[in-house]
Amino acid sequence: YEGKITYTESQKILLSSTESTISIPLVMYQRSNKNTCIHQKPQVRQGKCIKKGQILADGAATVEGELALGKNVLVAYMPWEGYNFEDAVLISERLVYEQIYTSFHIRKYEIQTHMTNQGPETITKEIPHLEAHLLRNLDRNGIVM
């Protein structure tokens, strides 16, 4: 499929050819089944002509169409204090302090409210008779941050 990019934004790319126009949706900050982040970024600009096989968008595991799964690191895998099952030691603290190995995780939580004899439950930060330091980790809706 060859054509011209008629529109590009973070959520979709429109590709027009002589026969038709197709919309290519892009995924933005969506949770994967392993709680990691799926995010695609367009790599083409509006007005550019593209050919079959050309890269339109990059994701978490690609950079300019090339597979980019991470960085190689030398680690020691050894028993720790007599235990010998799944114990690993990271050799360099620099990997942590310089955030060389970081990841973005998305988790989804659901709660249910119930009907009480005083009316429906409400989720709020306004809880009477509690000191301010006990509420410091709640956002404006009463959800723990």
C-alpha positions in Angstrom: 0.0 0.0 0.0 1.5 3.3 -1.0 0.2 6.8 -0.5 0.5 10.1 1.1 0.1 11.0 4.8 -2.8 13.5 5.0 -3.0 13.7 8.7 -1.0 12.7 11.7 -1.5 13.1 15.5 -0.7 11.1 18.6 -3.9 9.0 18.3 -4.1 8.2 14.5 -2.5 8.5 11.1 -4.5 9.1 7.9 -3.1 7.6 4.8 -4.5 8.5 1.4 -3.9 6.7 -1.9 -5.6 7.0 -5.3 -8.3 4.5 -4.3 -9.1 5.4 -0.6 -8.1 6.9 2.7 -7.4 4.6 5.7 -7.2 5.5 9.3 -4.4 3.8 11.3 -5.2 4.1 15.1 -2.3 4.4 17.5 -2.3 3.2 21.1 -1.6 5.8 23.8 -0.6 4.8 27.3 -2.6 1.6 27.4 -2.0 -1.1 30.0 -0.7 -4.4 28.7 -1.5 -7.8 30.3 1.8 -7.5 32.2 0.9 -4.1 33.6 3.5 -2.3 31.4 2.7 0.6 29.2 1.9 0.3 25.5 2.5 3.6 23.7 3.0 4.2 20.0 4.5 7.4 18.5 4.0 8.4 14.8 7.2 8.5 12.8 5.8 10.1 9.7 4.9 13.7 9.0 1.9 15.1 7.2 2.4 15.6 3.5 5.1 12.9 3.2 4.7 10.1 0.6 5.3 6.6 1.9 6.0 3.3 0.3 5.1 -0.3 1.2 7.2 -1.5 4.2 8.0 2.0 5.5 7.7 2.5 9.3 4.7 4.6 10.3 5.0 4.4 14.1 7.4 3.3 16.9 6.4 1.5 20.1 8.0 0.5 23.3 10.3 -2.2 21.7 11.3 -0.4 18.5 13.3 2.7 17.6 13.1 3.8 14.0 11.7 0.4 13.0 14.6 -1.5 14.6 14.0 -3.9 17.5 15.2 -2.3 20.7 14.6 -4.5 23.6 17.0 -2.9 26.1 20.7 -2.8 27.1 23.1 -5.5 27.8 24.6 -5.6 31.3 27.0 -7.9 33.1 25.5 -9.4 36.3 26.5 -12.2 38.6 24.0 -14.9 39.3 24.9 -16.7 42.5 23.6 -18.1 45.8 23.1 -15.6 48.5 23.8 -16.6 52.2 23.3 -20.3 51.6 20.1 -20.0 49.6 20.4 -21.2 46.0 17.1 -20.6 44.3 16.5 -17.5 42.2 19.0 -15.3 43.9 20.6 -12.7 41.8 23.0 -9.9 42.7 23.1 -6.7 40.6 26.7 -5.7 40.3 26.5 -2.0 39.7 24.3 0.5 41.7 24.8 2.9 38.9 22.1 1.1 36.9 19.6 2.0 39.6 20.8 5.5 40.5 21.1 6.7 36.9 17.8 5.0 36.0 19.4 3.0 33.2 16.8 0.3 33.8 13.5 1.9 34.5 10.0 0.9 33.5 6.5 2.4 33.4 3.8 0.3 34.9 0.0 0.9 34.8 -2.3 -0.9 37.2 -6.1 -0.9 37.2 -8.0 -1.0 40.4 -11.8 -1.2 40.9 -13.8 -0.5 44.0 -17.4 -0.8 44.7 -19.6 1.5 46.8 -22.6 0.2 48.7 -25.9 1.6 49.7 -26.1 2.2 53.5 -29.0 3.0 55.7 -27.7 6.7 55.6 -27.6 6.7 51.8 -25.0 5.7 49.2 -21.3 5.6 50.1 -19.2 8.4 48.8 -15.5 8.4 48.0 -14.1 11.7 49.3 -11.1 13.2 51.0 -13.4 15.1 53.4 -13.4 12.7 56.4 -14.5 14.4 59.6 -12.5 14.0 62.9 -9.2 12.9 61.1 -6.0 14.9 61.4 -4.5 16.4 58.3 -1.4 14.1 58.4 -3.6 11.0 58.1 -5.1 12.4 54.9 -1.8 13.5 53.3 -1.7 10.5 50.9 -5.2 11.0 49.5 -5.9 12.9 46.3 -8.8 15.3 46.0 -11.2 12.4 45.4 -10.1 10.4 48.4 -8.0 7.9 46.4 -4.6 6.8 47.8 -1.8 8.3 45.7 
